[in-house]
């Protein structure tokens, strides 16, 4: 109801309004997740990895499932997942950091962020992403049936492996956040 039609300003009014609403909703979800984590006793990094990331990925998962069912080769579903996550990472983080850097530069101060556990999280994510992409590349073989095709058993094993990778990421991130294992 807040978004004007695309006919206004060659679509720019719609685009700017959507970006503003996304920014406001992001701030609201951030505060909500932070309060929830505080209420149940979770650190912000664990809350972000589990609830915020899951909440932003669930709609993409359903959209990808619908796309995979409608497309013979499921290319659109794979593109949807990678494109959505690329936008989340590059645009979501990039815009926020750019706004913060401009804000602090306007105040004549340096914009500094403590990296915290970033190196550990990025390394862990990169390893798991490499494993996931390797599985997808292996499943592309014609005798298997493609990334999302093949036997029911193969599909279930791949699904179980991907869910296990996510669970391992959550567990390792939580263990590192609560100093049970040492990060970098």
Beta strands, then each sheet from edge to edge (+ up, - down):
end
